[in-house]
Amino acid sequence: MSQSTTTSLNNRYLEHNYAPVSEEITATDLLVEGELPKELNGRYLRNGPNPFEAVDPTHHHWFIGAGMVHGLRLREGRAEWYRNRFVGSKALSDFRAQPDIPGPNWNNAAGGPNTNVGGFAGKTWAMVEAGGTPVELTYELETIGRNNFEGTLPGAFTAHPKIDPVTGEMHAMVYAWPEWMDHVQYVVVGTNGKVRKTVDIPLPGMTMMHDMSLTEKYVVIYDQPVTVNFDRVAISQLPFQWNPDYGNRVGLLPREGGACDIIWIDVPLGYCFHPMNAYDDADGRVIIDLCNYQKMFDRDLLGPFGDSLSRLERWTLNPTTRRVDVQVIDETANEFPRHRSSLSNQPYRYGYCASPSGVPGEAWPTLKHDLKTGERSVFDHGQGRAAGEPVFVAKTGSDAEDAGYLMTFVHDLGMQTTEFVIMDAQDFDRDYIAKIKLPQRVPFGFHGNWCSDASVGPN
């Protein structure tokens, strides 16, 4: 088992399964328990923070660690390889005494993308919020270099773009710390992998705009009360802190509109990293399902789980009255929400979440929500076993919305091992369809996707 590259000194985000690994491994012909569906031909990829050198535990924020992508390639019922690779960056190149990676670095960022990874326009992209340029990876997860969408991206990008299933275009809401202190930017990337549109959006302060939502009519902007605290700039690479005086509001930007067309609606104080989905209803209202925290970075300034855990809520926004109705779907912990991507921006019925625990060593089950009936299903992975973000992959040959596979990493916190698992999204009473024990522990991380070979093929 790989050893941690740093010591924790009571920083919970450097301890136990948050602790980084140091080795980059390639393992082939992995043993499969159960049966891998033969229709799954492609790669499961997941990105996350993984410091490659010692850090100061008193100030290290979990969101800052170097990017490491873990990938598993499936083909015709076989698990052909597992790889984990650091995402290239100026800091990693300096550490390895190598030249900087190729590609433009618009804000001279030292770190590399550590938040998300996925396929778009035939390429594999590692992404990060707060300004960094995406980094293009090979099929085997080696770094090619920074790619600003072939020279068309004017500045920053995000870790949470949304792909419209109808047009195939990618939409992003972008903030950049510390380069942009008074605005964010809406970016649309065409199916050819080039930016076709940007809109600057003035804001009263520098908010931490982690994600966005998209409907058929609107781009949804989250202007929330986690903002830059200048007293922390000298000691923290992520100087954002809870700021209730800033207020909380949601902006509805018409898809082809400008900043002057935004409809701003005040919402209750809280913080959302991740919406599940959003759509316009028949009455012209905007429905948003999201994971909402009561507070964020208030007392716990090193990561997201120390102040509160997020619950699943439905917000109904009325653009005419500029009012919001909040319905609690599930009071228990819900994070890393996913749904069937072909129903993005549209009415849908089912959503899936991880259920993190704020207590080290406790299990993280997988949740399924029937948003029509209110039924909540729980996949219990076992004592001391923590499942990450559940990625939904539709089955072929079925029109049922929940006919699909859920895939994720499951971390055995006692044994310090990790498995890749596939669940039946329609049947939570069924055991795993398949599971694969990985050759090393995978630390807790952030986001990933299933990249089929049809969308991004082997080199």
N, C-alpha and C positions, 0 to 999 in steps of 0.2 A: 504494500500500500504506500502511496506517495505521502511524503511528510509535508506538513505546513511550512510555508516560507516565512512565517513570522510568528511572534508570540502575541497572546491576547491581552494580558494584563487587565482583565475584567472588561474588555470591550466585547460585548456579546456577539458583534458582527465579525469577530475574528476567532470565535470559539466554536467547538463542536463541528457541525456540518457547514457552518459559515466559513470555516478555516480554508484557505486556499490550498491548492495542490501545486507541485513544482514541475512535474514531469509532463512532457508531451508524448503521448503514446499512440501507436498504431497497432491494432489487434485485428486479425482476420479470422474468418470462418468461425464465428461465435456460436456457442451452444444455445439452442432455442428450446425452451420448455413450452409445450403446447404446439400450436401450428400457426405460423405467420400467414396471413391471407396473401395469396399469390398476386392479387391485384395491386398490392402495395409495392410499387417500384419507384424508389426515390430515396430521399434522405430526411430523417428527423434531425433537426438542428436546434440547438439552444445556446444562447449567449448569457454571460454573467460576469460579475466582477471577480478578479483573481489577481491580487498583487503578486508581482514577480520578485520583489525585493522587500526588505524590512520596512515597515511603516510605523509611524508614531501612533500607538493604540489610543492615546488619550484624545486625539483629534481625528482619527481616521474615520471617514464616513463610508458606509457600505457601498454607496452609489459611485464611489470614485475609483475603485480597483480596476486594474488593467482588464481589458476584454479577453475572455477565453471562450471559444466556441467548441462545443461538444457535438459530435455528429455520428449518426448510425445510418449506414447504407443498407437498405433492404432491396432484394431482387428475387422474384420468382420463388418466394417462400424461404429464402435464405437471408441470414444476416451476414453480409459480406465483409463489413469492416466497422470498427469504431475508431474514431480519431478525436483527439482534443488538441487544439492549437491556439496559442496566443494570437490575438489580432494585432497586426503590425501597427506601430506608432513611432513617433520620434523618441519617446522615452524608452521604449523597448529597444530600439536600434542603438541608442546611446548606451544602454545597459549591456548590450551584447557587443559593443564596440564595432558597430556596422554602420554603413551609410543609411541615412533616413530613407524611408519607403518612398516610392515615386508618387507623384500626384500633387495637386495644389492644396495648400494648407492655409485657407483664407484668414484664419485668426491665429495662426502659429500655435495651435494646440499641441501640447506635449503628449497627452493621452490619446488612446484610440477608442473606437466604439465598443461598449461593454453591455449594451442594454437589449438589443434585439438583433435577429438575423433572419433573413428570408430571401425568397426569390422574386425577381421582377425583371421584365424585359430581357429574359434569357440569361440573367446574371445573378450571382449570389452576393448579397449585400449585408455587411455588418453595420449597425446603426447605433447612434447615441443621441441623447437629448442635449439641449443647451448649447448648440452651436457647431459641434464637430462635423467634419465632412465624412460622408459614408466611405467605408473601405470595401473594395471589391475583393472577393475571395475566389479561389479556384474551386472546382467541384470537390477536391480533396481537402479543402479548407486552408490551403496556404494563401498568404497575403499576396495579392497582385499589386495593390496600391490604392491611394485615395482616388475616388472617382466622383466628381461634382456633376454627374449626369452629362458627361461629355462636354464640359465647359459651359453648361447652360444654367447652373445653379449660382445665383449671385452672392450667396453668403452661407447662412446656417441651414441645417436640416434638423430632423427630429428622429426619435426612436419609434414613434407610433404613427406612421402614415396609415391611411385607410385606402384600400383599393375598391373602387366602385365595380360591383360584379357585372353591371350592364355595359359601361363604357370601357372598363379595363384600365382606366386612368388611376393614378395614385395621388391622393390629397394629403397635405401635411399642414399642421399649424406649428410654427417654429418660433422658439425664443432663443436668445443668445446672451449668455452671461459671460463677461461683463460688457460685451461690445454694444449691445442694444439695451439701453436703460429706459426707453420711453415708448417702445413699440414691439409688436411681434409681426410675423409675416405669414400669410397664407400662400402656399406653394402648390401648384398642380403640375404633375409630371405625366406626360403623354405615354402612350403605349410603346412609343419608340425609345423610351428611356431618356427623353429630353424635356426640360422644363418648358411649359408653354404659357405659364401665367404666374404672376406674383401680385399680392396685394398687401401693402403695409397697413397695420392696424394700430393706431395710437392707444396707449394705455396710461393710466395715472401712476403706475409703478412697475417694478420688475417682479412679476409674479412667476412662480415655478409652474409653467404650463406643460405638464408631463404628457398629456394626451389631448385628443379632440374627438368629436363625433361628426357624423355625416348623415344627412337624410337626402331624399330626392330633391327637396327644395333648398335646404340650408346647410351651411357649414356651422357647426356648433363650437363656440369659443368658451373656454373655462377660465375666468379671471378670478382667481381664488386667493384666500388670505394666508398664503405661504409666500413670503417676499424676502428680498435681500435684507439682511441685517448688517449694516456697515460696521457695527462693533465686532462682528465675527470675521470680517474679511481677512484680517491679518493671521488668524489661527485656523481657518477652515477653508478647504478647497470648494466646499459647498455651503456657503454662508446663508442659506435660506432658513427662515424660522417662522413659526406661527405668529400671525399678525392680525388679530380679530378686528382691529380698527380699520383695516383696509376694506372690509366688507367682502361679500361674495356675490357674484353675478354670472349669468350666462348670456352670451351674445349669439344671436341668430343672424348670420350673414347670408343673404341670398346668394346662391351659387355663382351667379354671374354679376353680383353687385359689387359695390365698393364699400369702404369703411363707413361712409356717411349713411349707408343703408342698413347698418346693423341695428337690430332690435335688442336692447339690453333689458334683462329681467333679473331683478334681485331674487336671490334664493337664500335659504337658511345657512348660517355659518357651518362650515365643514370643509373637508378636502377629499377630492376624488383623484386618484391616480388613473383608474381604469374604468371607462364605461363598457358595458356589455354590448349594447346595440342601441340604435336610435332610428325613429321613423316618423313620418307624418301620418296623422290619422285622418279619417274622412271629414272631420270637423275643422281641419286646418290647424290643429294643435300638434305640438312636437312631443313625442313620447321618448324618454330616455331611461334606460335601465342601467344602473351604475353601482359601483362599490364605493360607499361613502364613509369616511372617517369623521368622528366628532372633532378631533384635533390632529394636527400633524406637526412634528418637530417643535413641540412645546417644551417638554422636559427632556425627552430623548432626542438629542441633536446629532446622533450618529447613525440613525436608521429609522425605519417606518413603524416598528411594531411595539414601541415602548409606551406610547401615550394612549392609544386605543386601537381596536381592530375594526375593520370596515364591515358594515352590514350592507345587504343588497336592498336597494330602493328603486322605486319607479317615480320619475318626475314627469308630470304633465304640464307643459309650458304652453300658455295661451299668448300668441303674438299680438292679439288685439287688446286684451286687458293688461298684458305684461304681468301676469300673475302665474304662480307655480303651485301645483298641488303635489304633495309628497306622500307616497304610500310606501310603507315598509313591507318588503317582500319576505325578508328573512333577517331576524335579529342576530343570528349567529355569524361567526366570522366567514366572510366571503371575499376572495381576492382572485386575481388573474382570470377574469371572466372570458369565456369564449362562447361562440355560437356557430351555426352553420354559415360559412362565409358567403354562400350564394344568396343568403337572405339578408346580407348587410344592407342597411338603409331601408328595409322593408319590414312590414309586420311579420312576426315570427312567434314561435311558441316555446321553444326549449333553449335553455342556457346552462352552461357548465362552469363550475368554479372549483378552485382549491379552497380549503378551509384551514388557514394557517393558525398555529397556536403561538401565543406570546410566551409560553413556558418551554424552555429547552427540554428536548427529549420527548415531548408529547406528539401524538400522531397528527397528521394532516390528512383527513379524508378528502375524497372527491365528491362534489355535490352536483346533482342534476335538478333543475327547476322547471316544472311545467307551469309556464306563466299564464296559462288559460285556466287550469283547475286549481292552482296553488300547491299542487303536490310537490314534495321535496324528497328526493331519493338520495341515499348516502352509500357510497362505495367505501367500505372500511378496509384499509390496506393492512390492518393488523397493528398490534401494540408496538409503539415506538417507530412506526413507519410513516414517513411524510411524503406525500405526493405533490408534485409541482403543477404548473399550468397545464390544464387538460386540452390538448389540441384535437379538434374535431376534424375527421376526414370522412367524407361521405362514401358510402358503399355504392358500387355500380349496380344498376338494374333495379333500384328502388326509389320511389318518389316520396316515401315517408320522411318527414323532416328530421327525425332522430335516427334514421337508419344510417349508422356510421360507426366509426371506430374512434375511441378516445385514446390518445397516446401521450405518455409523459414519463419522466423519471420518478422512481420511488426510492427514497433514501431510508435505509435501515439505520436508525440513529444509534442503536446499541452496537451493532456489528460494524458500523462505519463502512458500509458497502452501498452500492447503488444498482438498481435494476431498471431497465427499460421495459415498460409494460404496455400492453394493448388491451383495452376494455371494450365490451359491447355497449354502445351508448343507449341501446334500447332495453338492455337487461342488466340492471345492477345487481341482481341476485346471482348472476352467472359469475364463475371464477374468471380469471384472466384468460383471454383468448390465447395470448402468448406472453412470455416474459424472457428477458435475456439478462443474465448477470454480467455487468460490465467489469473490465479488468482493473478498474480503479474507482475509488470514491469520486463522485461528482459533487462539488459543493452546491449549496443552495444558490440559485441564480435567478434570472429574470425571464426573458421571453424567447420564444422560438416558434418554429413553423414546420409543417410538412412541406417539403419541396419535391414534387413529383418529377420524375425524369422527363415527363412530357412538357413541363414548364421550364426546367433548367436541366439540360442533359449533361451526361459525362463529357469531359473535354476530349 
